[in-house]
Amino acid sequence: MSSTISTPSSAMLLEPDGLWFGKDLSTSEPIPEEAIERAIALMRSGRLHRYGEQGKGYPEPSLLEQEYAEYVGSKYCVAVSSCGAAMFIALKALGVKTGDKVLTNTFTLSPVPGAIAHAGADAILVETSDNYMTDLADLERKASTSGAKVFLLSHMRGHIADLQAIKVICDQNGIAIVEDCAHTMGAKWDGKHTGTWGNVGCYSAQTYKHINSGEGGLLVTDDDDVAAQAILMSGCYMMYDQHVLKPNAEVFERWKYVTPNFSMRMSNLAAALLRPQIGQLADRGRRWNHIYATLERELTKAQHVSIPARDAREDFIASSIQFTLNLKPHQIEQFLKQCGLRGLYIKWFGTPAPVAFTSNYEHWHYLACKPEIPNSKAVLDQLLDLRTPLSLTDEDCVLIGKIVLVSTQIAAAT
Ligand SMILES: *Cc1c(COP(=O)(O)O)cnc(C)c1O
C-alpha cells in the first residue's frame, strides 16, 4: 500500500515559500469493524447473491432497504448496483421511452447524462445559476417548452436548490422529478431528506460518496408501481417476496410479465458493508461540515476566491468544497500548476479536456440537443473543486488556504 503522504522528490526543490501539503485527498474512511465481520461471515458461507430459491430469512440488501427507507422516511427502497443504475431504472419505471426528452442539470457528473442516454432519451440541459444550482427561470422556460415529462435533478457536489420552487414548476407542467442524491445522502432541504421531494430518489454507495461499498446504489420512492418495476428491473428473478419492503402481489401482477430484468442488483456483500455505515452518517456529516466551514474561512482569505452563501434551508453534508476563482483561463491553469508544485491537487470544471472526475457538458459529444447555456459556461470556467476526506485536520485546512492564497497571487500576476 502506498503512503497517503508524499514528500517532494529529491529532484524537486520546494518552492521559495516552503509550503508543501502532499496529502492524498482521495483517501476514504475504513469500513467499520462490525461490517468487516459480517462480510467475512458471508464469505465463509459463500452466500453472496441476494436471492435464493430456498432458504429462510431476509438477505442483507432487504434489511438495508428497510433501514434506509426508515432513515429517509420513504415507503420503499430498492438496493441496486450503482447510483447510475438507480437513475436508469427510475427513468424506465417512470415510462421514459426512446427519443423522449429528459431535463437535467448542465452542472453534473457524466453518469447523469449517461443514465438518460442509457434509457434511450435525449438530455435537455438546464442552466446553472451563479450559486452552482439549477437556474429556476431556465427550468421554468424549458419545463413548458421542451416536452420533457421528467426532470433528473442533480444535487451536484451537494448543492441543493430550492426544492419547493422546483416542485411547483414541475407540478405545473406535469413533470416527474428524479433526484440524483449522489452527494446529498443524509442531507435535507427545509427539514426533509433529499431524495424524498420528488417521485424517486437515487443515492450512491461508491467509494467517493458518503457511504462506501466500492460500488452500490439505493433507489427510494413512495410509488407502488415504481417500486415493483424497480425490484423487477433490478433483477429479482421473480423472488420479490424476499424483499421486506414491497408493494402487494396485485401490483407485481401488473408488471411481472412486461418488465425486463436489467440485472442491476446489490450483492449481500455490499449490503453487509453498508448497513453499519447508515448509523455513522450523522457523525460523518458533522465532521465533514466542520472541515467545510474551516476551509471556507481559509480559502476566502484569497482576494480572487469567492464561495456563494448557502440558504438556511439547505442542510447539506459537504464531502467536497467548490469555489469560484475570479481569474482568466490561462491564470487558472497557472494557479493549478502552482498548487501542484506545493503538493495540492485541485480540480477544475472548466478544463478544456476531460480529466478524472471533472464534468463539463462540452465533453459529452453524444448529446443530441446542444442548447445555448452561456451562464453554465461562465460558472464552470471559473469553478474549482477540492475533495475533503474526513482525515483533514484544522492545520491541513489552514495550510491549504495558504497554498491557495500564494498560488492565486502568482497566477494573477501572469
Ligand atoms: C457519483 C455520481 C453519480 C453516480 O454514482 P455511481 O454510483 O458512481 O453510479 C451520480 N451523480 C453525481 C453527481 C455523482 O457525483
The ligand as an SDF file (V2000), in Angstrom:
LIG
                    3D

 15 15  0  0  0  0  0  0  0  0999 V2000
  -21.0120    9.7020   -8.4570 C   0  0  0  0  0  0  0  0  0  0  0  0
  -22.1560   10.4200   -9.0010 C   0  0  0  0  0  0  0  0  0  0  0  0
  -23.2110    9.7400   -9.5940 C   0  0  0  0  0  0  0  0  0  0  0  0
  -23.2200    8.2890   -9.9020 C   0  0  0  0  0  0  0  0  0  0  0  0
  -22.8940    7.4450   -8.8890 O   0  0  0  0  0  0  0  0  0  0  0  0
  -22.3550    5.9560   -9.2190 P   0  0  0  0  0  0  0  0  0  0  0  0
  -22.7380    5.1900   -8.0000 O   0  0  0  0  0  0  0  0  0  0  0  0
  -20.8860    6.1010   -9.4520 O   0  0  0  0  0  0  0  0  0  0  0  0
  -23.0930    5.4860  -10.4290 O   0  0  0  0  0  0  0  0  0  0  0  0
  -24.3000   10.4850   -9.9960 C   0  0  0  0  0  0  0  0  0  0  0  0
  -24.3410   11.8060   -9.8360 N   0  0  0  0  0  0  0  0  0  0  0  0
  -23.3370   12.5100   -9.3090 C   0  0  0  0  0  0  0  0  0  0  0  0
  -23.4690   13.9850   -9.1660 C   0  0  0  0  0  0  0  0  0  0  0  0
  -22.1970   11.8370   -8.8780 C   0  0  0  0  0  0  0  0  0  0  0  0
  -21.1800   12.5330   -8.3780 O   0  0  0  0  0  0  0  0  0  0  0  0
  1  2  1  0
  2  3  1  0
  2 14  2  0
  3  4  1  0
  3 10  2  0
  4  5  1  0
  5  6  1  0
  6  7  2  0
  6  8  1  0
  6  9  1  0
 10 11  1  0
 11 12  2  0
 12 13  1  0
 12 14  1  0
 14 15  1  0
M  END
$$$$
